[in-house]
């Protein structure tokens, strides 16, 4: 009886630990977000400033493929962890208006 209960508790703990991402997964997700931002930056700048050549077009396609793959992994991580894309936003959410011109506007 006790061993059955202990086994059941162990199974519950193990299932729960697999349900949430590990600290290493959070770190990898952060690094993926950094890579996504850098790839977007590179694509934007090559489109704006680089000469239009066939080799550059191929490089852009490779960057777009890498970007799509990282975004897909990021979406899976967010679903698994219960996070949303808005949680990674660079601009903080303000539930209330700024006080005394704290938003930088006069």
SEBAZA-648190 format. One record per atom (N, C-alpha, C): residue number from 1; residue in three letters; atom name; x, y, z. Coordinates in pm, 1 decimal, m for minus. Example, Ala and Ser with C-alpha at 12.3 -4.5 7.8 and 13.67 -1.06 7.14 Angstrom:
<pts>
<pt i="1" aa="ALA" at="N" u="1319.0" v="m569.0" w="780.0"/>
<pt i="1" aa="ALA" at="CA" u="1230.0" v="m450.0" w="780.0"/>
<pt i="1" aa="ALA" at="C" u="1320.0" v="m330.0" w="780.0"/>
<pt i="2" aa="SER" at="N" u="1285.0" v="m225.0" w="708.0"/>
<pt i="2" aa="SER" at="CA" u="1367.0" v="m106.0" w="714.0"/>
<pt i="2" aa="SER" at="C" u="1290.0" v="3.0" w="787.0"/>
</pts>
This chain:
<pts>
<pt i="1" aa="UNK" at="N" u="82.4" v="m120.7" w="0.0"/>
<pt i="1" aa="UNK" at="CA" u="0.0" v="0.0" w="0.0"/>
<pt i="1" aa="UNK" at="C" u="86.2" v="126.2" w="0.0"/>
<pt i="2" aa="UNK" at="N" u="185.5" v="131.5" w="92.3"/>
<pt i="2" aa="UNK" at="CA" u="271.7" v="249.4" w="99.3"/>
<pt i="2" aa="UNK" at="C" u="354.7" v="265.0" w="m26.8"/>
<pt i="3" aa="UNK" at="N" u="403.0" v="155.0" w="m81.7"/>
<pt i="3" aa="UNK" at="CA" u="485.0" v="164.2" w="m202.4"/>
<pt i="3" aa="UNK" at="C" u="401.4" v="210.0" w="m321.7"/>
<pt i="4" aa="UNK" at="N" u="274.6" v="169.3" w="m326.0"/>
<pt i="4" aa="UNK" at="CA" u="186.2" v="215.8" w="m433.3"/>
<pt i="4" aa="UNK" at="C" u="162.9" v="365.8" w="m422.7"/>
<pt i="5" aa="UNK" at="N" u="140.7" v="413.6" w="m302.1"/>
<pt i="5" aa="UNK" at="CA" u="119.4" v="556.5" w="m279.5"/>
<pt i="5" aa="UNK" at="C" u="246.1" v="634.9" w="m313.8"/>
<pt i="6" aa="UNK" at="N" u="360.9" v="584.0" w="m268.4"/>
<pt i="6" aa="UNK" at="CA" u="487.9" v="650.6" w="m298.3"/>
<pt i="6" aa="UNK" at="C" u="511.6" v="654.4" w="m449.0"/>
<pt i="7" aa="UNK" at="N" u="480.8" v="546.6" w="m517.7"/>
<pt i="7" aa="UNK" at="CA" u="498.6" v="542.1" w="m663.2"/>
<pt i="7" aa="UNK" at="C" u="405.7" v="640.8" w="m733.2"/>
<pt i="8" aa="UNK" at="N" u="283.2" v="650.0" w="m685.6"/>
<pt i="8" aa="UNK" at="CA" u="186.8" v="743.7" w="m743.7"/>
<pt i="8" aa="UNK" at="C" u="232.1" v="888.1" w="m722.3"/>
<pt i="9" aa="UNK" at="N" u="281.2" v="918.6" w="m603.5"/>
<pt i="9" aa="UNK" at="CA" u="330.8" v="1053.4" w="m574.5"/>
<pt i="9" aa="UNK" at="C" u="451.7" v="1084.0" w="m663.4"/>
<pt i="10" aa="UNK" at="N" u="542.4" v="986.7" w="m676.5"/>
<pt i="10" aa="UNK" at="CA" u="659.4" v="1005.6" w="m761.7"/>
<pt i="10" aa="UNK" at="C" u="617.3" v="1033.0" w="m905.6"/>
<pt i="11" aa="UNK" at="N" u="519.7" v="960.9" w="m956.7"/>
<pt i="11" aa="UNK" at="CA" u="471.8" v="982.2" w="m1093.1"/>
<pt i="11" aa="UNK" at="C" u="412.1" v="1121.8" w="m1110.0"/>
<pt i="12" aa="UNK" at="N" u="338.1" v="1168.5" w="m1009.1"/>
<pt i="12" aa="UNK" at="CA" u="281.2" v="1303.4" w="m1015.0"/>
<pt i="12" aa="UNK" at="C" u="390.7" v="1409.6" w="m1017.0"/>
<pt i="13" aa="UNK" at="N" u="490.6" v="1392.2" w="m931.8"/>
<pt i="13" aa="UNK" at="CA" u="600.9" v="1488.4" w="m927.1"/>
<pt i="13" aa="UNK" at="C" u="677.6" v="1487.3" w="m1059.0"/>
<pt i="14" aa="UNK" at="N" u="702.7" v="1369.6" w="m1112.2"/>
<pt i="14" aa="UNK" at="CA" u="775.5" v="1359.9" w="m1238.2"/>
<pt i="14" aa="UNK" at="C" u="696.1" v="1422.4" w="m1352.9"/>
<pt i="15" aa="UNK" at="N" u="566.6" v="1397.2" w="m1358.5"/>
<pt i="15" aa="UNK" at="CA" u="483.3" v="1456.2" w="m1463.7"/>
<pt i="15" aa="UNK" at="C" u="481.5" v="1607.8" w="m1452.3"/>
<pt i="16" aa="UNK" at="N" u="475.1" v="1657.6" w="m1330.4"/>
<pt i="16" aa="UNK" at="CA" u="472.8" v="1802.9" w="m1310.5"/>
<pt i="16" aa="UNK" at="C" u="605.6" v="1866.9" w="m1349.1"/>
<pt i="17" aa="UNK" at="N" u="715.4" v="1798.6" w="m1318.8"/>
<pt i="17" aa="UNK" at="CA" u="845.9" v="1855.6" w="m1353.1"/>
<pt i="17" aa="UNK" at="C" u="867.2" v="1859.2" w="m1503.8"/>
<pt i="18" aa="UNK" at="N" u="807.3" v="1766.7" w="m1577.2"/>
<pt i="18" aa="UNK" at="CA" u="819.7" v="1767.9" w="m1723.1"/>
<pt i="18" aa="UNK" at="C" u="724.0" v="1867.6" w="m1787.5"/>
<pt i="19" aa="UNK" at="N" u="625.5" v="1913.4" w="m1714.3"/>
<pt i="19" aa="UNK" at="CA" u="526.8" v="2006.2" w="m1770.1"/>
<pt i="19" aa="UNK" at="C" u="582.3" v="2147.7" w="m1783.7"/>
<pt i="20" aa="UNK" at="N" u="674.2" v="2187.4" w="m1697.0"/>
<pt i="20" aa="UNK" at="CA" u="730.3" v="2322.6" w="m1699.5"/>
<pt i="20" aa="UNK" at="C" u="870.1" v="2319.8" w="m1758.9"/>
<pt i="21" aa="UNK" at="N" u="907.8" v="2423.0" w="m1831.4"/>
<pt i="21" aa="UNK" at="CA" u="1043.2" v="2430.2" w="m1886.6"/>
<pt i="21" aa="UNK" at="C" u="1148.1" v="2440.5" w="m1775.4"/>
<pt i="22" aa="UNK" at="N" u="1264.5" v="2388.3" w="m1803.6"/>
<pt i="22" aa="UNK" at="CA" u="1375.4" v="2394.7" w="m1709.2"/>
<pt i="22" aa="UNK" at="C" u="1444.2" v="2530.3" w="m1722.0"/>
<pt i="23" aa="UNK" at="N" u="1526.1" v="2567.2" w="m1624.5"/>
<pt i="23" aa="UNK" at="CA" u="1601.5" v="2692.0" w="m1637.0"/>
<pt i="23" aa="UNK" at="C" u="1686.4" v="2696.8" w="m1764.9"/>
<pt i="24" aa="UNK" at="N" u="1740.9" v="2583.4" w="m1805.6"/>
<pt i="24" aa="UNK" at="CA" u="1820.0" v="2579.2" w="m1928.6"/>
<pt i="24" aa="UNK" at="C" u="1731.8" v="2609.8" w="m2049.4"/>
<pt i="25" aa="UNK" at="N" u="1609.5" v="2562.1" w="m2048.8"/>
<pt i="25" aa="UNK" at="CA" u="1517.8" v="2591.8" w="m2159.5"/>
<pt i="25" aa="UNK" at="C" u="1482.6" v="2740.6" w="m2163.2"/>
<pt i="26" aa="UNK" at="N" u="1466.3" v="2802.5" w="m2046.2"/>
<pt i="26" aa="UNK" at="CA" u="1441.4" v="2946.8" w="m2042.9"/>
<pt i="26" aa="UNK" at="C" u="1561.3" v="3022.4" w="m2099.6"/>
<pt i="27" aa="UNK" at="N" u="1681.8" v="2979.8" w="m2064.1"/>
<pt i="27" aa="UNK" at="CA" u="1802.0" v="3043.2" w="m2117.4"/>
<pt i="27" aa="UNK" at="C" u="1809.6" v="3026.6" w="m2268.1"/>
<pt i="28" aa="UNK" at="N" u="1780.7" v="2907.6" w="m2317.7"/>
<pt i="28" aa="UNK" at="CA" u="1783.5" v="2883.8" w="m2462.2"/>
<pt i="28" aa="UNK" at="C" u="1677.4" v="2968.9" w="m2532.7"/>
<pt i="29" aa="UNK" at="N" u="1561.7" v="2982.3" w="m2471.1"/>
<pt i="29" aa="UNK" at="CA" u="1456.1" v="3065.1" w="m2530.4"/>
<pt i="29" aa="UNK" at="C" u="1499.8" v="3211.0" w="m2536.3"/>
<pt i="30" aa="UNK" at="N" u="1567.3" v="3256.9" w="m2432.9"/>
<pt i="30" aa="UNK" at="CA" u="1618.4" v="3394.4" w="m2432.9"/>
<pt i="30" aa="UNK" at="C" u="1719.8" v="3412.5" w="m2545.4"/>
<pt i="31" aa="UNK" at="N" u="1812.5" v="3318.5" w="m2558.1"/>
<pt i="31" aa="UNK" at="CA" u="1914.0" v="3327.1" w="m2662.9"/>
<pt i="31" aa="UNK" at="C" u="1849.5" v="3322.0" w="m2801.3"/>
<pt i="32" aa="UNK" at="N" u="1743.9" v="3243.7" w="m2816.3"/>
<pt i="32" aa="UNK" at="CA" u="1672.0" v="3238.3" w="m2944.4"/>
<pt i="32" aa="UNK" at="C" u="1610.6" v="3374.0" w="m2975.5"/>
<pt i="33" aa="UNK" at="N" u="1553.0" v="3441.1" w="m2874.9"/>
<pt i="33" aa="UNK" at="CA" u="1494.6" v="3574.0" w="m2896.7"/>
<pt i="33" aa="UNK" at="C" u="1601.7" v="3674.2" w="m2939.5"/>
<pt i="34" aa="UNK" at="N" u="1719.6" v="3666.2" w="m2879.1"/>
<pt i="34" aa="UNK" at="CA" u="1829.7" v="3754.3" w="m2917.5"/>
<pt i="34" aa="UNK" at="C" u="1868.1" v="3727.9" w="m3062.9"/>
<pt i="35" aa="UNK" at="N" u="1879.2" v="3600.0" w="m3099.0"/>
<pt i="35" aa="UNK" at="CA" u="1914.7" v="3564.0" w="m3237.0"/>
<pt i="35" aa="UNK" at="C" u="1807.7" v="3611.7" w="m3334.9"/>
<pt i="36" aa="UNK" at="N" u="1680.8" v="3598.8" w="m3297.5"/>
<pt i="36" aa="UNK" at="CA" u="1570.9" v="3645.2" w="m3383.3"/>
<pt i="36" aa="UNK" at="C" u="1583.7" v="3795.3" w="m3409.2"/>
<pt i="37" aa="UNK" at="N" u="1608.5" v="3871.4" w="m3304.4"/>
<pt i="37" aa="UNK" at="CA" u="1624.0" v="4016.8" w="m3320.4"/>
<pt i="37" aa="UNK" at="C" u="1742.7" v="4051.3" w="m3410.2"/>
<pt i="38" aa="UNK" at="N" u="1852.0" v="3980.5" w="m3393.7"/>
<pt i="38" aa="UNK" at="CA" u="1971.3" v="4008.8" w="m3474.8"/>
<pt i="38" aa="UNK" at="C" u="1951.3" v="3970.0" w="m3620.6"/>
<pt i="39" aa="UNK" at="N" u="1882.3" v="3860.1" w="m3644.0"/>
<pt i="39" aa="UNK" at="CA" u="1855.2" v="3819.4" w="m3782.6"/>
<pt i="39" aa="UNK" at="C" u="1763.2" v="3921.1" w="m3849.2"/>
<pt i="40" aa="UNK" at="N" u="1659.5" v="3966.5" w="m3778.4"/>
<pt i="40" aa="UNK" at="CA" u="1571.2" v="4069.4" w="m3833.9"/>
<pt i="40" aa="UNK" at="C" u="1648.9" v="4195.8" w="m3869.1"/>
<pt i="41" aa="UNK" at="N" u="1739.8" v="4235.3" w="m3779.9"/>
<pt i="41" aa="UNK" at="CA" u="1823.2" v="4352.9" w="m3804.1"/>
<pt i="41" aa="UNK" at="C" u="1906.8" v="4333.6" w="m3930.4"/>
<pt i="42" aa="UNK" at="N" u="1969.4" v="4216.9" w="m3944.2"/>
<pt i="42" aa="UNK" at="CA" u="2054.6" v="4189.3" w="m4060.9"/>
<pt i="42" aa="UNK" at="C" u="1973.2" v="4190.5" w="m4189.8"/>
<pt i="43" aa="UNK" at="N" u="1855.7" v="4130.8" w="m4186.9"/>
<pt i="43" aa="UNK" at="CA" u="1769.4" v="4128.8" w="m4306.4"/>
<pt i="43" aa="UNK" at="C" u="1730.1" v="4271.6" w="m4344.7"/>
<pt i="44" aa="UNK" at="N" u="1687.5" v="4348.5" w="m4245.7"/>
<pt i="44" aa="UNK" at="CA" u="1644.2" v="4486.7" w="m4271.3"/>
<pt i="44" aa="UNK" at="C" u="1756.3" v="4569.3" w="m4332.8"/>
<pt i="45" aa="UNK" at="N" u="1876.3" v="4557.1" w="m4276.6"/>
<pt i="45" aa="UNK" at="CA" u="1987.5" v="4638.1" w="m4326.5"/>
<pt i="45" aa="UNK" at="C" u="2037.8" v="4591.9" w="m4462.6"/>
<pt i="46" aa="UNK" at="N" u="2036.1" v="4462.1" w="m4488.0"/>
<pt i="46" aa="UNK" at="CA" u="2078.7" v="4417.4" w="m4621.3"/>
<pt i="46" aa="UNK" at="C" u="1978.2" v="4461.6" w="m4726.7"/>
<pt i="47" aa="UNK" at="N" u="1850.1" v="4461.8" w="m4691.8"/>
<pt i="47" aa="UNK" at="CA" u="1748.9" v="4507.4" w="m4787.4"/>
<pt i="47" aa="UNK" at="C" u="1763.9" v="4656.7" w="m4816.4"/>
<pt i="48" aa="UNK" at="N" u="1802.6" v="4734.5" w="m4715.2"/>
<pt i="48" aa="UNK" at="CA" u="1813.0" v="4879.5" w="m4731.1"/>
<pt i="48" aa="UNK" at="C" u="1943.1" v="4924.0" w="m4796.3"/>
<pt i="49" aa="UNK" at="N" u="2054.5" v="4863.8" w="m4758.1"/>
<pt i="49" aa="UNK" at="CA" u="2183.4" v="4921.1" w="m4793.9"/>
<pt i="49" aa="UNK" at="C" u="2270.0" v="4837.1" w="m4887.2"/>
<pt i="50" aa="UNK" at="N" u="2244.9" v="4708.7" w="m4898.9"/>
<pt i="50" aa="UNK" at="CA" u="2333.5" v="4623.9" w="m4979.1"/>
<pt i="50" aa="UNK" at="C" u="2290.6" v="4623.1" w="m5126.1"/>
<pt i="51" aa="UNK" at="N" u="2387.2" v="4604.7" w="m5215.7"/>
<pt i="51" aa="UNK" at="CA" u="2351.5" v="4595.5" w="m5357.9"/>
<pt i="51" aa="UNK" at="C" u="2270.4" v="4468.3" w="m5384.6"/>
<pt i="52" aa="UNK" at="N" u="2181.2" v="4474.8" w="m5478.8"/>
<pt i="52" aa="UNK" at="CA" u="2093.3" v="4362.5" w="m5509.5"/>
<pt i="52" aa="UNK" at="C" u="2165.4" v="4264.5" w="m5602.1"/>
<pt i="53" aa="UNK" at="N" u="2218.9" v="4159.1" w="m5545.4"/>
<pt i="53" aa="UNK" at="CA" u="2284.4" v="4055.0" w="m5623.8"/>
<pt i="53" aa="UNK" at="C" u="2217.1" v="3922.0" w="m5596.0"/>
<pt i="54" aa="UNK" at="N" u="2241.2" v="3825.5" w="m5683.1"/>
<pt i="54" aa="UNK" at="CA" u="2183.8" v="3692.0" w="m5664.3"/>
<pt i="54" aa="UNK" at="C" u="2239.5" v="3626.4" w="m5537.2"/>
<pt i="55" aa="UNK" at="N" u="2368.2" v="3648.2" w="m5508.9"/>
<pt i="55" aa="UNK" at="CA" u="2429.5" v="3590.7" w="m5387.9"/>
<pt i="55" aa="UNK" at="C" u="2366.9" v="3649.6" w="m5261.7"/>
<pt i="56" aa="UNK" at="N" u="2341.5" v="3779.0" w="m5264.9"/>
<pt i="56" aa="UNK" at="CA" u="2279.5" v="3843.0" w="m5149.0"/>
<pt i="56" aa="UNK" at="C" u="2135.8" v="3795.3" w="m5131.9"/>
<pt i="57" aa="UNK" at="N" u="2066.9" v="3776.6" w="m5241.9"/>
<pt i="57" aa="UNK" at="CA" u="1929.2" v="3724.8" w="m5234.8"/>
<pt i="57" aa="UNK" at="C" u="1927.7" v="3586.4" w="m5170.2"/>
<pt i="58" aa="UNK" at="N" u="2023.7" v="3501.4" w="m5206.0"/>
<pt i="58" aa="UNK" at="CA" u="2033.7" v="3368.1" w="m5145.2"/>
<pt i="58" aa="UNK" at="C" u="2063.9" v="3379.1" w="m4995.9"/>
<pt i="59" aa="UNK" at="N" u="2152.0" v="3471.6" w="m4958.8"/>
<pt i="59" aa="UNK" at="CA" u="2182.6" v="3491.6" w="m4816.9"/>
<pt i="59" aa="UNK" at="C" u="2058.9" v="3537.8" w="m4739.6"/>
<pt i="60" aa="UNK" at="N" u="1980.8" v="3626.5" w="m4799.5"/>
<pt i="60" aa="UNK" at="CA" u="1857.1" v="3671.9" w="m4734.8"/>
<pt i="60" aa="UNK" at="C" u="1758.7" v="3557.0" w="m4716.7"/>
<pt i="61" aa="UNK" at="N" u="1749.3" v="3470.5" w="m4816.4"/>
<pt i="61" aa="UNK" at="CA" u="1660.2" v="3354.7" w="m4803.9"/>
<pt i="61" aa="UNK" at="C" u="1706.2" v="3262.1" w="m4691.8"/>
<pt i="62" aa="UNK" at="N" u="1836.4" v="3245.0" w="m4678.6"/>
<pt i="62" aa="UNK" at="CA" u="1890.0" v="3163.0" w="m4569.9"/>
<pt i="62" aa="UNK" at="C" u="1859.0" v="3226.1" w="m4433.7"/>
<pt i="63" aa="UNK" at="N" u="1872.5" v="3358.1" w="m4424.9"/>
<pt i="63" aa="UNK" at="CA" u="1839.9" v="3427.4" w="m4300.5"/>
<pt i="63" aa="UNK" at="C" u="1691.6" v="3415.5" w="m4268.0"/>
<pt i="64" aa="UNK" at="N" u="1607.2" v="3429.3" w="m4370.0"/>
<pt i="64" aa="UNK" at="CA" u="1462.7" v="3414.8" w="m4347.9"/>
<pt i="64" aa="UNK" at="C" u="1427.6" v="3274.5" w="m4300.9"/>
<pt i="65" aa="UNK" at="N" u="1493.2" v="3173.6" w="m4357.0"/>
<pt i="65" aa="UNK" at="CA" u="1469.4" v="3036.0" w="m4314.5"/>
<pt i="65" aa="UNK" at="C" u="1509.8" v="3017.1" w="m4168.1"/>
<pt i="66" aa="UNK" at="N" u="1626.6" v="3069.2" w="m4132.2"/>
<pt i="66" aa="UNK" at="CA" u="1672.2" v="3060.1" w="m3993.2"/>
<pt i="66" aa="UNK" at="C" u="1576.3" v="3133.1" w="m3899.5"/>
<pt i="67" aa="UNK" at="N" u="1529.2" v="3249.0" w="m3942.8"/>
<pt i="67" aa="UNK" at="CA" u="1434.6" v="3326.6" w="m3862.8"/>
<pt i="67" aa="UNK" at="C" u="1305.2" v="3249.3" w="m3839.5"/>
<pt i="68" aa="UNK" at="N" u="1251.6" v="3191.3" w="m3944.1"/>
<pt i="68" aa="UNK" at="CA" u="1127.9" v="3114.4" w="m3931.4"/>
<pt i="68" aa="UNK" at="C" u="1145.2" v="2994.9" w="m3837.7"/>
<pt i="69" aa="UNK" at="N" u="1258.7" v="2927.5" w="m3846.8"/>
<pt i="69" aa="UNK" at="CA" u="1283.8" v="2812.9" w="m3759.5"/>
<pt i="69" aa="UNK" at="C" u="1291.6" v="2856.1" w="m3612.9"/>
<pt i="70" aa="UNK" at="N" u="1363.6" v="2964.0" w="m3586.3"/>
<pt i="70" aa="UNK" at="CA" u="1373.5" v="3012.6" w="m3448.8"/>
<pt i="70" aa="UNK" at="C" u="1238.6" v="3059.4" w="m3395.8"/>
<pt i="71" aa="UNK" at="N" u="1160.4" v="3126.5" w="m3479.1"/>
<pt i="71" aa="UNK" at="CA" u="1028.5" v="3171.8" w="m3435.2"/>
<pt i="71" aa="UNK" at="C" u="936.6" v="3053.6" w="m3405.0"/>
<pt i="72" aa="UNK" at="N" u="947.2" v="2947.1" w="m3482.0"/>
<pt i="72" aa="UNK" at="CA" u="866.0" v="2827.8" w="m3457.6"/>
<pt i="72" aa="UNK" at="C" u="903.0" v="2764.8" w="m3322.9"/>
<pt i="73" aa="UNK" at="N" u="1032.6" v="2753.9" w="m3295.2"/>
<pt i="73" aa="UNK" at="CA" u="1078.6" v="2700.1" w="m3166.6"/>
<pt i="73" aa="UNK" at="C" u="1032.4" v="2790.8" w="m3053.1"/>
<pt i="74" aa="UNK" at="N" u="1040.4" v="2922.7" w="m3074.7"/>
<pt i="74" aa="UNK" at="CA" u="998.0" v="3018.5" w="m2972.8"/>
<pt i="74" aa="UNK" at="C" u="848.5" v="3004.6" w="m2942.8"/>
<pt i="75" aa="UNK" at="N" u="768.4" v="2987.2" w="m3047.2"/>
<pt i="75" aa="UNK" at="CA" u="623.8" v="2969.4" w="m3025.0"/>
<pt i="75" aa="UNK" at="C" u="595.3" v="2842.2" w="m2944.4"/>
<pt i="76" aa="UNK" at="N" u="665.9" v="2733.9" w="m2976.0"/>
<pt i="76" aa="UNK" at="CA" u="646.2" v="2609.1" w="m2900.1"/>
<pt i="76" aa="UNK" at="C" u="685.3" v="2628.9" w="m2754.1"/>
<pt i="77" aa="UNK" at="N" u="796.1" v="2699.5" w="m2730.5"/>
<pt i="77" aa="UNK" at="CA" u="837.7" v="2725.8" w="m2593.4"/>
<pt i="77" aa="UNK" at="C" u="732.4" v="2807.3" w="m2519.8"/>
<pt i="78" aa="UNK" at="N" u="680.1" v="2910.4" w="m2585.8"/>
<pt i="78" aa="UNK" at="CA" u="579.7" v="2995.3" w="m2522.5"/>
<pt i="78" aa="UNK" at="C" u="454.0" v="2915.5" w="m2489.1"/>
<pt i="79" aa="UNK" at="N" u="413.3" v="2826.7" w="m2577.6"/>
<pt i="79" aa="UNK" at="CA" u="295.9" v="2744.7" w="m2550.5"/>
<pt i="79" aa="UNK" at="C" u="322.0" v="2652.4" w="m2432.0"/>
<pt i="80" aa="UNK" at="N" u="440.1" v="2592.2" w="m2429.1"/>
<pt i="80" aa="UNK" at="CA" u="473.4" v="2499.4" w="m2321.4"/>
<pt i="80" aa="UNK" at="C" u="484.6" v="2570.2" w="m2187.4"/>
<pt i="81" aa="UNK" at="N" u="540.7" v="2689.6" w="m2187.7"/>
<pt i="81" aa="UNK" at="CA" u="562.8" v="2760.0" w="m2062.1"/>
<pt i="81" aa="UNK" at="C" u="442.7" v="2842.9" w="m2018.6"/>
<pt i="82" aa="UNK" at="N" u="346.4" v="2861.1" w="m2110.0"/>
<pt i="82" aa="UNK" at="CA" u="230.3" v="2942.0" w="m2075.6"/>
<pt i="82" aa="UNK" at="C" u="253.9" v="3089.7" w="m2096.2"/>
<pt i="83" aa="UNK" at="N" u="364.9" v="3125.7" w="m2162.4"/>
<pt i="83" aa="UNK" at="CA" u="394.8" v="3266.2" w="m2189.1"/>
<pt i="83" aa="UNK" at="C" u="331.8" v="3307.3" w="m2320.0"/>
<pt i="84" aa="UNK" at="N" u="315.7" v="3438.1" w="m2336.0"/>
<pt i="84" aa="UNK" at="CA" u="265.8" v="3492.9" w="m2462.2"/>
<pt i="84" aa="UNK" at="C" u="372.5" v="3580.5" w="m2522.0"/>
<pt i="85" aa="UNK" at="N" u="361.2" v="3608.4" w="m2649.7"/>
<pt i="85" aa="UNK" at="CA" u="457.5" v="3693.3" w="m2718.3"/>
<pt i="85" aa="UNK" at="C" u="464.4" v="3830.3" w="m2652.6"/>
<pt i="86" aa="UNK" at="N" u="353.2" v="3883.1" w="m2606.8"/>
<pt i="86" aa="UNK" at="CA" u="350.0" v="4016.1" w="m2545.7"/>
<pt i="86" aa="UNK" at="C" u="438.6" v="4022.2" w="m2421.6"/>
<pt i="87" aa="UNK" at="N" u="461.7" v="3908.3" w="m2356.1"/>
<pt i="87" aa="UNK" at="CA" u="545.5" v="3907.5" w="m2237.3"/>
<pt i="87" aa="UNK" at="C" u="690.6" v="3940.3" w="m2270.3"/>
<pt i="88" aa="UNK" at="N" u="730.6" v="3923.8" w="m2397.2"/>
<pt i="88" aa="UNK" at="CA" u="867.2" v="3951.9" w="m2437.5"/>
<pt i="88" aa="UNK" at="C" u="880.3" v="4090.9" w="m2498.0"/>
<pt i="89" aa="UNK" at="N" u="774.7" v="4167.5" w="m2495.3"/>
<pt i="89" aa="UNK" at="CA" u="774.9" v="4300.5" w="m2554.9"/>
<pt i="89" aa="UNK" at="C" u="880.4" v="4388.0" w="m2488.6"/>
<pt i="90" aa="UNK" at="N" u="944.0" v="4473.3" w="m2568.1"/>
<pt i="90" aa="UNK" at="CA" u="1045.4" v="4562.7" w="m2512.3"/>
<pt i="90" aa="UNK" at="C" u="983.0" v="4682.6" w="m2443.9"/>
<pt i="91" aa="UNK" at="N" u="859.5" v="4716.0" w="m2476.6"/>
<pt i="91" aa="UNK" at="CA" u="796.1" v="4830.8" w="m2413.9"/>
<pt i="91" aa="UNK" at="C" u="708.2" v="4782.5" w="m2299.4"/>
<pt i="92" aa="UNK" at="N" u="730.9" v="4837.3" w="m2180.3"/>
<pt i="92" aa="UNK" at="CA" u="651.7" v="4792.2" w="m2066.6"/>
<pt i="92" aa="UNK" at="C" u="505.1" v="4831.2" w="m2082.2"/>
<pt i="93" aa="UNK" at="N" u="419.9" v="4746.7" w="m2031.0"/>
<pt i="93" aa="UNK" at="CA" u="277.1" v="4776.3" w="m2032.9"/>
<pt i="93" aa="UNK" at="C" u="247.5" v="4873.6" w="m1919.3"/>
<pt i="94" aa="UNK" at="N" u="168.7" v="4974.2" w="m1947.7"/>
<pt i="94" aa="UNK" at="CA" u="132.0" v="5071.1" w="m1844.9"/>
<pt i="94" aa="UNK" at="C" u="m17.9" v="5061.7" w="m1820.4"/>
<pt i="95" aa="UNK" at="N" u="m55.7" v="5006.4" w="m1706.6"/>
<pt i="95" aa="UNK" at="CA" u="m197.9" v="4994.9" w="m1677.0"/>
<pt i="95" aa="UNK" at="C" u="m261.2" v="5128.1" w="m1640.5"/>
<pt i="96" aa="UNK" at="N" u="m178.9" v="5230.4" w="m1623.4"/>
<pt i="96" aa="UNK" at="CA" u="m228.2" v="5361.2" w="m1583.6"/>
<pt i="96" aa="UNK" at="C" u="m151.3" v="5468.1" w="m1660.9"/>
<pt i="97" aa="UNK" at="N" u="m206.6" v="5588.5" w="m1677.5"/>
<pt i="97" aa="UNK" at="CA" u="m135.4" v="5694.1" w="m1750.0"/>
<pt i="97" aa="UNK" at="C" u="m14.9" v="5742.8" w="m1669.5"/>
<pt i="98" aa="UNK" at="N" u="89.8" v="5792.2" w="m1738.4"/>
<pt i="98" aa="UNK" at="CA" u="207.1" v="5844.7" w="m1666.8"/>
<pt i="98" aa="UNK" at="C" u="170.2" v="5966.3" w="m1583.1"/>
<pt i="99" aa="UNK" at="N" u="243.4" v="5982.5" w="m1475.8"/>
<pt i="99" aa="UNK" at="CA" u="217.2" v="6092.4" w="m1383.3"/>
<pt i="99" aa="UNK" at="C" u="318.9" v="6203.3" w="m1403.2"/>
<pt i="100" aa="UNK" at="N" u="275.5" v="6330.6" w="m1403.9"/>
<pt i="100" aa="UNK" at="CA" u="362.9" v="6448.6" w="m1411.7"/>
<pt i="100" aa="UNK" at="C" u="458.0" v="6443.8" w="m1531.0"/>
<pt i="101" aa="UNK" at="N" u="409.0" v="6406.9" w="m1646.3"/>
<pt i="101" aa="UNK" at="CA" u="490.9" v="6407.2" w="m1766.0"/>
<pt i="101" aa="UNK" at="C" u="600.3" v="6302.8" w="m1766.2"/>
<pt i="102" aa="UNK" at="N" u="585.9" v="6193.4" w="m1694.4"/>
<pt i="102" aa="UNK" at="CA" u="688.7" v="6090.2" w="m1685.2"/>
<pt i="102" aa="UNK" at="C" u="708.9" v="6016.2" w="m1816.2"/>
<pt i="103" aa="UNK" at="N" u="621.3" v="6040.1" w="m1914.0"/>
<pt i="103" aa="UNK" at="CA" u="635.5" v="5971.4" w="m2041.9"/>
<pt i="103" aa="UNK" at="C" u="732.0" v="6044.1" w="m2134.8"/>
<pt i="104" aa="UNK" at="N" u="794.5" v="6152.4" w="m2087.8"/>
<pt i="104" aa="UNK" at="CA" u="890.7" v="6225.5" w="m2168.7"/>
<pt i="104" aa="UNK" at="C" u="828.7" v="6335.6" w="m2253.6"/>
<pt i="105" aa="UNK" at="N" u="696.7" v="6350.9" w="m2250.4"/>
<pt i="105" aa="UNK" at="CA" u="628.0" v="6456.9" w="m2327.1"/>
<pt i="105" aa="UNK" at="C" u="597.0" v="6572.8" w="m2233.9"/>
<pt i="106" aa="UNK" at="N" u="600.5" v="6691.5" w="m2286.7"/>
<pt i="106" aa="UNK" at="CA" u="572.1" v="6808.4" w="m2203.4"/>
<pt i="106" aa="UNK" at="C" u="431.0" v="6856.1" w="m2222.7"/>
</pts>
